[in-house]
């Protein structure tokens, strides 16, 4: 299936209403999607974030001899 790009006529169909919402041909365009994670996915995401932070902080602390090495 071939995708068509936007033309200048298509661009003219975009407008913004008084509330700041993006409109296409007078209809509201969905510009935001919420992501909801299960408790297990949230736990994994938090652990991955902590691991990433620690993997960056640890070498910094070792460089300044915080651990006495």
C-alpha positions as a Markdown table, in Angstrom:
| # | Residue | x | y | z |
|---|---|---|---|---|
| 1 | Unk | 0.0 | 0.0 | 0.0 |
| 2 | Unk | 1.4 | 3.3 | -1.1 |
| 3 | Unk | 1.4 | 6.2 | 1.4 |
| 4 | Unk | 0.7 | 9.6 | 0.2 |
| 5 | Unk | 2.3 | 12.7 | 1.7 |
| 6 | Unk | 0.5 | 15.9 | 2.7 |
| 7 | Unk | -0.2 | 18.4 | 0.0 |
| 8 | Unk | -0.5 | 22.1 | 0.6 |
| 9 | Unk | -4.3 | 21.7 | 0.3 |
| 10 | Unk | -4.1 | 19.1 | 3.1 |
| 11 | Unk | -2.1 | 21.5 | 5.2 |
| 12 | Unk | -4.8 | 24.2 | 4.8 |
| 13 | Unk | -7.3 | 21.9 | 6.4 |
| 14 | Unk | -5.5 | 22.0 | 9.7 |
| 15 | Unk | -6.8 | 24.7 | 12.1 |
| 16 | Unk | -6.6 | 25.4 | 15.8 |
| 17 | Unk | -9.8 | 26.3 | 17.7 |
| 18 | Unk | -10.2 | 28.7 | 20.6 |
| 19 | Unk | -9.3 | 26.0 | 23.1 |
| 20 | Unk | -5.9 | 25.3 | 21.4 |
| 21 | Unk | -7.1 | 22.0 | 20.0 |
| 22 | Unk | -5.8 | 20.8 | 16.6 |
| 23 | Unk | -8.6 | 20.4 | 14.0 |
| 24 | Unk | -8.7 | 18.6 | 10.7 |
| 25 | Unk | -11.7 | 19.5 | 8.5 |
| 26 | Unk | -13.4 | 20.8 | 11.7 |
| 27 | Unk | -12.9 | 17.5 | 13.6 |
| 28 | Unk | -10.6 | 17.2 | 16.7 |
| 29 | Unk | -7.3 | 15.4 | 16.0 |
| 30 | Unk | -6.1 | 13.0 | 18.7 |
| 31 | Unk | -2.7 | 14.3 | 19.7 |
| 32 | Unk | -2.2 | 12.4 | 22.9 |
| 33 | Unk | -2.2 | 8.8 | 24.0 |
| 34 | Unk | -1.8 | 7.6 | 27.5 |
| 35 | Unk | 0.2 | 4.5 | 28.3 |
| 36 | Unk | -0.9 | 2.3 | 31.2 |
| 37 | Unk | 1.4 | -0.3 | 32.6 |
| 38 | Unk | 0.5 | -3.3 | 34.8 |
| 39 | Unk | 2.2 | -3.5 | 38.2 |
| 40 | Unk | 4.8 | -6.0 | 36.9 |
| 41 | Unk | 5.7 | -3.8 | 33.9 |
| 42 | Unk | 6.0 | -0.8 | 36.2 |
| 43 | Unk | 8.3 | -2.7 | 38.6 |
| 44 | Unk | 10.5 | -3.8 | 35.7 |
| 45 | Unk | 10.6 | -0.2 | 34.4 |
| 46 | Unk | 11.5 | 1.2 | 37.8 |
| 47 | Unk | 14.3 | -1.4 | 38.2 |
| 48 | Unk | 15.6 | -0.7 | 34.8 |
| 49 | Unk | 15.7 | 3.0 | 35.5 |
| 50 | Unk | 17.5 | 2.5 | 38.8 |
| 51 | Unk | 20.0 | 0.2 | 37.2 |
| 52 | Unk | 20.7 | 2.7 | 34.4 |
| 53 | Unk | 21.2 | 5.5 | 36.9 |
| 54 | Unk | 23.5 | 3.5 | 39.1 |
| 55 | Unk | 25.5 | 2.3 | 36.1 |
| 56 | Unk | 26.2 | 6.0 | 35.4 |
| 57 | Unk | 26.7 | 7.2 | 39.0 |
| 58 | Unk | 29.1 | 4.3 | 40.1 |
| 59 | Unk | 31.9 | 5.1 | 37.7 |
| 60 | Unk | 31.6 | 8.8 | 38.6 |
| 61 | Unk | 32.0 | 7.9 | 42.3 |
| 62 | Unk | 34.9 | 5.5 | 41.6 |
| 63 | Unk | 36.7 | 8.2 | 39.6 |
| 64 | Unk | 36.7 | 10.5 | 42.6 |
| 65 | Unk | 37.8 | 7.7 | 45.0 |
| 66 | Unk | 34.6 | 7.8 | 47.1 |
| 67 | Unk | 35.0 | 4.0 | 47.8 |
| 68 | Unk | 38.7 | 4.3 | 48.9 |
| 69 | Unk | 40.1 | 2.5 | 45.9 |
